[in-house]
Amino acid sequence: MNKIIEIKNLKKSFGANEVLKNINLDIYQGEVLTIIGSSGSGKSTLLRCMNLLEDPNEGEIIFEGSNLLAQNTNINLLRTKMGMVFQSFNLFNHRNVLDNCTLAPIKVLHQDKKEAMNYSIAMLDSVGMKDYAYQNPKSLSGGQKQRVAIARALAMKPDILLFDEPTSALDPEMVGEVLEVMKKLASSGMTMVVVTHEMDFAKEVSSRVVFMDSGVILESGTPNAMFNQPKEERTKQFLKRVK
């Protein structure tokens, strides 16, 4: 399998607080990697470093052969290939659902408007939101907004999708509809990195699970190994609490 991202000796501090301590992680094409751990363990910071929403202090991030931290790297071009789905949707409320999805393909990828609209409608259809294309995001439920946010990320035809706790801002009854969309994406072969508190999703859908604690990757393995035979005492304690 091809490596799509290689993270080497990555460090990140906020002031005196060292949030990531020497992280090494490879992500392979077509895999679904879930990152679990307590709040404050560094999960979201690691994810946000992958597309430089946070600037690491040290280390390397190699994405499709290019070092994102090298001086001459066109980070904006590489970012177009990394879709990001945020906890709080980040939709533009002054534009309708379809405009939210076509804005970046037209402005950033310089797609023809008709082409961008057709593809965006297909992506909205794939997440069950085609009928809402001309509605304002303000009129949607949280689960619907998050499905639009996924369609918007897909409209850029990314090589990888990063999900930062995509269900944590949702009412419990809406979590399922978003996870269903993510499961469908995973089964289509999309490369995904998911920071999540949804352990059932991690068990069912992941190719690999990473457990972070206090800024380090303490343990990683298949869902079966991680959930049924964790090696580290700290992993066992965490899983006992969240089951």
MOGI-V223557 format. One record per residue. N is the residue number from 0. RES is the residue in one letter. SS is DSSP state (H for helix, E for strand, L for the rest). PHI is phi in whole degrees, 0 to 359 (none if undefined). PSI is psi in whole degrees, -180 to 180 (none if undefined). Layout:
# MOGI-V223557
n = {N | N}
res = {RES | RES}
ss = {SS | SS}
phi = {PHI | PHI}
psi = {PSI | PSI}
This chain:
# MOGI-V223557
n = {0 | 1 | 2 | 3 | 4 | 5 | 6 | 7 | 8 | 9 | 10 | 11 | 12 | 13 | 14 | 15 | 16 | 17 | 18 | 19 | 20 | 21 | 22 | 23 | 24 | 25 | 26 | 27 | 28 | 29 | 30 | 31 | 32 | 33 | 34 | 35 | 36 | 37 | 38 | 39 | 40 | 41 | 42 | 43 | 44 | 45 | 46 | 47 | 48 | 49 | 50 | 51 | 52 | 53 | 54 | 55 | 56 | 57 | 58 | 59 | 60 | 61 | 62 | 63 | 64 | 65 | 66 | 67 | 68 | 69 | 70 | 71 | 72 | 73 | 74 | 75 | 76 | 77 | 78 | 79 | 80 | 81 | 82 | 83 | 84 | 85 | 86 | 87 | 88 | 89 | 90 | 91 | 92 | 93 | 94 | 95 | 96 | 97 | 98 | 99 | 100 | 101 | 102 | 103 | 104 | 105 | 106 | 107 | 108 | 109 | 110 | 111 | 112 | 113 | 114 | 115 | 116 | 117 | 118 | 119 | 120 | 121 | 122 | 123 | 124 | 125 | 126 | 127 | 128 | 129 | 130 | 131 | 132 | 133 | 134 | 135 | 136 | 137 | 138 | 139 | 140 | 141 | 142 | 143 | 144 | 145 | 146 | 147 | 148 | 149 | 150 | 151 | 152 | 153 | 154 | 155 | 156 | 157 | 158 | 159 | 160 | 161 | 162 | 163 | 164 | 165 | 166 | 167 | 168 | 169 | 170 | 171 | 172 | 173 | 174 | 175 | 176 | 177 | 178 | 179 | 180 | 181 | 182 | 183 | 184 | 185 | 186 | 187 | 188 | 189 | 190 | 191 | 192 | 193 | 194 | 195 | 196 | 197 | 198 | 199 | 200 | 201 | 202 | 203 | 204 | 205 | 206 | 207 | 208 | 209 | 210 | 211 | 212 | 213 | 214 | 215 | 216 | 217 | 218 | 219 | 220 | 221 | 222 | 223 | 224 | 225 | 226 | 227 | 228 | 229 | 230 | 231 | 232 | 233 | 234 | 235 | 236 | 237 | 238 | 239 | 240 | 241 | 242}
res = {M | N | K | I | I | E | I | K | N | L | K | K | S | F | G | A | N | E | V | L | K | N | I | N | L | D | I | Y | Q | G | E | V | L | T | I | I | G | S | S | G | S | G | K | S | T | L | L | R | C | M | N | L | L | E | D | P | N | E | G | E | I | I | F | E | G | S | N | L | L | A | Q | N | T | N | I | N | L | L | R | T | K | M | G | M | V | F | Q | S | F | N | L | F | N | H | R | N | V | L | D | N | C | T | L | A | P | I | K | V | L | H | Q | D | K | K | E | A | M | N | Y | S | I | A | M | L | D | S | V | G | M | K | D | Y | A | Y | Q | N | P | K | S | L | S | G | G | Q | K | Q | R | V | A | I | A | R | A | L | A | M | K | P | D | I | L | L | F | D | E | P | T | S | A | L | D | P | E | M | V | G | E | V | L | E | V | M | K | K | L | A | S | S | G | M | T | M | V | V | V | T | H | E | M | D | F | A | K | E | V | S | S | R | V | V | F | M | D | S | G | V | I | L | E | S | G | T | P | N | A | M | F | N | Q | P | K | E | E | R | T | K | Q | F | L | K | R | V | K}
ss = {L | L | E | E | E | E | E | E | E | E | E | E | E | E | L | L | E | E | E | E | E | E | E | E | E | E | E | E | L | L | L | E | E | E | E | E | L | L | L | L | L | L | H | H | H | H | H | H | H | H | L | L | L | L | L | L | L | E | E | E | E | E | E | L | L | E | E | L | L | L | L | L | L | L | H | H | H | H | H | L | L | E | E | E | E | L | L | L | L | L | L | L | L | L | L | E | H | H | H | H | H | H | H | H | H | H | H | L | L | L | L | L | H | H | H | H | H | H | H | H | H | H | H | H | H | H | L | L | L | H | H | H | L | L | L | E | H | H | H | L | L | H | H | H | H | H | H | H | H | H | H | H | H | H | L | L | L | L | L | E | E | E | E | E | L | L | L | L | L | L | L | H | H | H | H | H | H | H | H | H | H | H | H | H | H | H | H | L | L | L | E | E | E | E | E | L | L | L | H | H | H | H | H | H | H | L | L | E | E | E | E | E | E | L | L | E | E | E | E | E | E | L | H | H | H | H | H | H | L | L | L | L | H | H | H | H | H | H | H | H | H | H | L}
phi = {none | 282 | 282 | 261 | 226 | 239 | 250 | 234 | 49 | 279 | 230 | 213 | 236 | 247 | 62 | 276 | 272 | 276 | 271 | 237 | 239 | 58 | 277 | 235 | 202 | 251 | 238 | 256 | 302 | 85 | 266 | 248 | 257 | 254 | 246 | 241 | 150 | 293 | 302 | 86 | 277 | 106 | 300 | 293 | 297 | 300 | 299 | 288 | 288 | 298 | 242 | 62 | 292 | 241 | 272 | 294 | 276 | 212 | 109 | 229 | 232 | 260 | 244 | 49 | 88 | 253 | 280 | 298 | 264 | 286 | 304 | 267 | 285 | 276 | 297 | 295 | 295 | 293 | 297 | 297 | 267 | 244 | 280 | 232 | 243 | 266 | 301 | 253 | 70 | 56 | 275 | 271 | 285 | 270 | 232 | 286 | 302 | 296 | 298 | 302 | 278 | 268 | 305 | 290 | 303 | 285 | 284 | 265 | 270 | 57 | 286 | 299 | 302 | 294 | 299 | 297 | 294 | 298 | 291 | 297 | 296 | 297 | 290 | 297 | 298 | 293 | 253 | 76 | 237 | 300 | 291 | 254 | 305 | 256 | 271 | 277 | 306 | 301 | 275 | 263 | 286 | 301 | 296 | 293 | 300 | 291 | 292 | 296 | 298 | 292 | 300 | 299 | 296 | 292 | 298 | 275 | 53 | 286 | 271 | 210 | 243 | 252 | 243 | 258 | 46 | 293 | 248 | 286 | 266 | 262 | 296 | 308 | 287 | 262 | 298 | 302 | 293 | 285 | 296 | 299 | 298 | 293 | 296 | 297 | 299 | 299 | 288 | 279 | 97 | 295 | 285 | 223 | 240 | 234 | 273 | 209 | 257 | 274 | 292 | 296 | 298 | 301 | 293 | 282 | 251 | 292 | 276 | 211 | 239 | 246 | 254 | 254 | 211 | 50 | 83 | 235 | 276 | 278 | 199 | 212 | 175 | 294 | 304 | 299 | 295 | 292 | 272 | 254 | 221 | 297 | 273 | 274 | 300 | 295 | 296 | 301 | 298 | 299 | 294 | 297 | 288 | 263 | 290}
psi = {142 | 140 | 131 | -34 | 134 | 124 | 125 | 123 | 46 | 131 | 143 | 128 | 148 | 103 | -129 | -6 | 108 | 106 | -37 | 129 | 95 | 58 | 130 | 124 | 132 | 140 | 130 | 150 | 132 | -3 | 158 | 108 | 122 | 141 | 119 | 165 | 168 | 161 | 138 | 5 | -10 | 5 | -55 | -35 | -42 | -46 | -44 | -23 | -27 | -32 | 22 | 28 | -26 | 137 | 119 | 156 | -35 | 161 | -175 | 144 | 110 | 117 | 117 | 43 | -9 | 135 | 112 | -23 | 2 | 148 | -42 | 8 | 135 | 87 | -35 | -38 | -46 | -34 | -28 | -22 | -1 | 108 | 144 | 130 | 120 | 161 | -40 | 27 | -50 | 40 | 157 | 113 | -14 | 5 | 151 | 174 | -47 | -42 | -37 | -38 | -30 | -16 | -55 | -43 | -37 | -48 | -41 | -44 | -6 | 38 | 151 | 140 | -42 | -43 | -46 | -41 | -44 | -44 | -41 | -39 | -39 | -39 | -39 | -39 | -40 | -22 | 12 | 26 | 14 | -38 | -10 | 12 | -34 | 13 | 159 | 137 | -28 | -27 | -1 | 156 | 168 | -42 | -39 | -42 | -42 | -34 | -37 | -41 | -36 | -44 | -40 | -43 | -41 | -28 | -21 | 1 | 55 | 161 | -19 | 147 | 131 | 127 | 120 | 94 | 61 | -14 | 0 | -19 | 5 | 150 | 147 | -37 | -12 | -10 | -42 | -41 | -33 | -42 | -35 | -44 | -42 | -37 | -42 | -42 | -44 | -43 | -17 | -7 | 6 | 134 | 127 | 139 | 122 | 116 | 121 | 155 | 0 | 95 | -33 | -40 | -46 | -41 | -45 | -39 | -25 | 147 | -33 | 146 | 134 | 130 | 121 | 145 | 126 | 44 | 6 | 156 | 108 | -33 | 147 | 155 | -174 | 159 | -40 | -47 | -44 | -42 | -25 | -26 | 55 | 142 | -40 | 141 | -40 | -38 | -44 | -44 | -45 | -48 | -34 | -38 | -34 | -7 | none}
